[in-house]
Amino acid sequence: MAGTPDERGAIVMARDIFDEIEELQDLLKSRAEVSGDLAAALGKARRQLPRRIYNQGMRLAAALPLLEHPKLRLTQDEKSLHKAALEVKNHLKAIDVADRRKGRILEILGSIAFAILVVFVLLVTVLRWRGFI
């Protein structure tokens, strides 16, 4: 037989968590532009994520090996893992990739404009100092 009803429920719960973790990895790849297993992807996206979201994701990554083991799977809290996965998933879905890309381009253009302004001011200062203006 497949086991007691508790074990079957734990197996179904683990499948749901595995599916949610796989979805989180897909969202991390598409929205945060990081890849790898969950822990590695969260590590790469750490600076982009709020601390709470990062910690919830790392909780899921830490629970993943325990969920793969049949007896240790029963020690995991189903509700808190689903809640953590939902919180991370909602945050990743709220990321606007186009806005982030536009912000990155504007940041680069702003730094280039500032550098050109500084060079121009230095040029005018040197020309004035040398008496050409």
Backbone torsions as a table, in degrees:
resi	resn	phi	psi	omega
1	MET	NA	170.5	-176.3
2	ALA	-82.1	-13.2	178.7
3	GLY	121.7	-175.8	-179.7
4	THR	-72.5	164.4	179.3
5	PRO	-60.5	-33.2	178.7
6	ASP	-64.5	-41.0	179.9
7	GLU	-66.8	-40.2	178.3
8	ARG	-65.1	-38.6	177.0
9	GLY	-64.6	-37.8	178.6
10	ALA	-67.6	-36.6	178.1
11	ILE	-65.2	-44.0	178.0
12	VAL	-63.8	-41.7	178.8
13	MET	-61.7	-43.2	-179.6
14	ALA	-64.8	-39.9	177.5
15	ARG	-60.7	-43.6	179.1
16	ASP	-61.8	-43.7	179.3
17	ILE	-64.7	-42.0	178.3
18	PHE	-61.0	-41.2	178.1
19	ASP	-64.4	-41.4	179.2
20	GLU	-66.6	-39.1	178.5
21	ILE	-65.9	-39.0	176.9
22	GLU	-64.1	-40.4	177.0
23	GLU	-65.1	-38.9	177.1
24	LEU	-62.9	-40.1	177.6
25	GLN	-63.9	-39.4	176.9
26	ASP	-64.5	-42.0	178.2
27	LEU	-65.9	-39.8	177.3
28	LEU	-62.5	-37.6	179.9
29	LYS	-69.2	-41.7	-175.7
30	SER	-83.1	-37.9	-174.4
31	ARG	-94.6	-42.6	-177.3
32	ALA	-97.8	-4.8	177.2
33	GLU	58.2	43.0	175.2
34	VAL	-127.5	151.6	-179.1
35	SER	-133.5	176.5	-178.0
36	GLY	114.6	-174.2	175.4
37	ASP	-69.7	174.7	-171.1
38	LEU	-60.1	-45.8	-177.9
39	ALA	-65.4	-42.5	179.9
40	ALA	-66.6	-42.3	179.7
41	ALA	-65.2	-40.7	177.7
42	LEU	-66.3	-36.3	177.3
43	GLY	-63.2	-39.6	178.8
44	LYS	-70.6	-33.4	-177.3
45	ALA	-94.4	10.0	-173.2
46	ARG	-57.3	-40.7	-177.7
47	ARG	-72.8	-20.8	-179.4
48	GLN	-89.0	-17.4	-174.4
49	LEU	-102.4	145.2	171.3
50	PRO	-63.2	154.3	-176.1
51	ARG	-57.8	-41.9	-178.1
52	ARG	-64.2	-42.8	179.7
53	ILE	-65.4	-42.6	178.6
54	TYR	-61.1	-45.2	-179.7
55	ASN	-63.9	-39.6	177.5
56	GLN	-64.0	-41.8	177.8
57	GLY	-64.2	-39.7	178.8
58	MET	-68.8	-31.3	174.1
59	ARG	-61.3	-42.3	177.8
60	LEU	-65.6	-41.3	179.7
61	ALA	-64.6	-37.2	178.8
62	ALA	-70.5	-30.8	-179.2
63	ALA	-79.6	-18.8	-175.5
64	LEU	-57.4	-48.6	178.7
65	PRO	-65.0	-31.5	178.7
66	LEU	-70.5	-32.3	179.4
67	LEU	-71.7	-23.4	179.8
68	GLU	-76.9	-20.6	-179.7
69	HIS	-90.8	129.6	-173.3
70	PRO	-61.2	-39.5	-177.9
71	LYS	-85.5	-35.1	179.0
72	LEU	-72.7	-20.3	177.7
73	ARG	-59.2	-33.6	-177.7
74	LEU	-70.5	-17.5	-178.9
75	THR	-82.1	-11.0	-176.3
76	GLN	-84.6	143.7	179.7
77	ASP	-87.2	110.4	-174.4
78	GLU	-61.8	-46.9	-174.6
79	LYS	-65.2	-43.1	-177.8
80	SER	-69.7	-34.1	177.7
81	LEU	-69.0	-40.3	176.9
82	HIS	-65.1	-40.9	179.0
83	LYS	-63.3	-42.8	178.5
84	ALA	-63.7	-43.9	179.4
85	ALA	-63.7	-40.2	179.3
86	LEU	-65.3	-41.3	179.9
87	GLU	-64.0	-44.9	179.0
88	VAL	-65.7	-41.6	-179.0
89	LYS	-63.4	-43.1	179.2
90	ASN	-64.2	-39.0	178.4
91	HIS	-66.0	-43.6	-178.4
92	LEU	-67.4	-34.1	178.0
93	LYS	-70.0	-25.1	-179.0
94	ALA	-79.7	-11.0	-179.5
95	ILE	-72.3	127.0	177.7
96	ASP	-97.3	106.2	-174.9
97	VAL	-65.4	-40.0	-179.1
98	ALA	-65.1	-41.5	179.0
99	ASP	-65.8	-39.7	178.1
100	ARG	-64.4	-41.3	178.6
101	ARG	-65.3	-42.8	178.9
102	LYS	-64.0	-39.6	177.6
103	GLY	-63.1	-40.2	178.1
104	ARG	-63.8	-42.6	179.0
105	ILE	-65.5	-43.7	178.7
106	LEU	-64.0	-35.6	177.4
107	GLU	-63.9	-42.5	178.6
108	ILE	-65.6	-45.0	179.3
109	LEU	-63.6	-37.6	177.9
110	GLY	-64.2	-41.4	179.4
111	SER	-69.3	-35.2	176.4
112	ILE	-65.9	-44.1	179.4
113	ALA	-62.7	-40.7	178.3
114	PHE	-63.9	-41.8	179.1
115	ALA	-63.3	-41.7	178.2
116	ILE	-64.6	-40.8	177.8
117	LEU	-62.0	-43.5	179.4
118	VAL	-64.0	-43.2	178.5
119	VAL	-62.8	-41.3	179.2
120	PHE	-64.1	-45.0	179.0
121	VAL	-62.7	-42.7	177.3
122	LEU	-63.6	-39.3	177.9
123	LEU	-62.2	-47.6	179.4
124	VAL	-63.1	-40.6	179.6
125	THR	-63.3	-45.0	179.4
126	VAL	-66.0	-43.2	179.3
127	LEU	-63.3	-38.9	178.5
128	ARG	-68.5	-41.1	-179.5
129	TRP	-64.2	-38.2	-179.8
130	ARG	-80.8	-9.0	176.0
131	GLY	88.9	16.2	178.4
132	PHE	-83.5	-15.9	178.9
133	ILE	-116.5	NA	NA
